[in-house]
Amino acid sequence: MTESERRIIAAQGYVELGLYEEAHEELSPLPAGLHDRVDVIEITLLCLMGRHHWSEALTLATKLCQQEPAEPGGYIHAAFCLHELGRTAEAVDILSRGPATLRTKPVYYYNMGCYHACLGHYDKSLVYLERAFEMDGELRQHAKKDRDLDCLRARLESHPA
């Protein structure tokens, strides 16, 4: 294993533990060319998101979308960054225009539900959320604490689990 490979693996581990500064420190000394690798971009993106550096994270998420247009991750992260930047309508747009593979992910439906709730599209939001809950029942528990869904709290609690 090379030193660069060790650093990338260590950074992945730090991200999984929520230690974003440590992950960033592992990646910083990598040769410039390695910073364009998809796995390094993803780790760096997660570090930036974990530290709430939304604008910088959005730049990397956009780069990820360009490098892997058929993969859902870049679109999900870009939309989340846009939402955190107060650009929720753009978040919906990027997810709507993303690859078909997005529609296989419960997080796509969950995030669309959250974004539509924030935009005041409550009925549309509930349709997306119900689909997310069908695909991954654990998301229903997460929704109970999600501040984006405060406006729908009563309606969500009246729906059967």
Secondary structure as the mmCIF struct_conf table of DSSP 4:
data_model
#
loop_
_struct_conf.conf_type_id
_struct_conf.id
_struct_conf.beg_label_comp_id
_struct_conf.beg_label_asym_id
_struct_conf.beg_label_seq_id
_struct_conf.end_label_comp_id
_struct_conf.end_label_asym_id
_struct_conf.end_label_seq_id
HELX_RH_AL_P HELX_RH_AL_P1 GLU A 3 GLU A 16
TURN_TY1_P TURN_TY1_P1 LEU A 17 GLY A 18
HELX_RH_AL_P HELX_RH_AL_P2 TYR A 20 LEU A 27
TURN_TY1_P TURN_TY1_P2 SER A 28 PRO A 29
BEND BEND1 LEU A 30 LEU A 30
HELX_RH_3T_P HELX_RH_3T_P1 ALA A 32 ASP A 36
BEND BEND2 ARG A 37 ARG A 37
HELX_RH_AL_P HELX_RH_AL_P3 VAL A 38 GLY A 50
TURN_TY1_P TURN_TY1_P3 ARG A 51 HIS A 52
HELX_RH_AL_P HELX_RH_AL_P4 TRP A 54 GLN A 67
TURN_TY1_P TURN_TY1_P4 PRO A 69 ALA A 70
BEND BEND3 PRO A 72 PRO A 72
HELX_RH_AL_P HELX_RH_AL_P5 GLY A 73 GLU A 84
TURN_TY1_P TURN_TY1_P5 LEU A 85 GLY A 86
HELX_RH_AL_P HELX_RH_AL_P6 THR A 88 SER A 96
TURN_TY1_P TURN_TY1_P6 ARG A 97 ARG A 97
BEND BEND4 GLY A 98 GLY A 98
HELX_RH_3T_P HELX_RH_3T_P2 ALA A 100 THR A 104
HELX_RH_AL_P HELX_RH_AL_P7 PRO A 106 CYS A 118
TURN_TY1_P TURN_TY1_P7 LEU A 119 GLY A 120
HELX_RH_AL_P HELX_RH_AL_P8 TYR A 122 MET A 135
TURN_TY1_P TURN_TY1_P8 GLY A 137 GLY A 137
HELX_RH_AL_P HELX_RH_AL_P9 GLU A 138 ALA A 143
TURN_TY1_P TURN_TY1_P9 LYS A 144 LYS A 145
HELX_RH_3T_P HELX_RH_3T_P3 ARG A 147 LEU A 152
HELX_RH_AL_P HELX_RH_AL_P10 ARG A 153 SER A 158
BEND BEND5 HIS A 159 HIS A 159
#
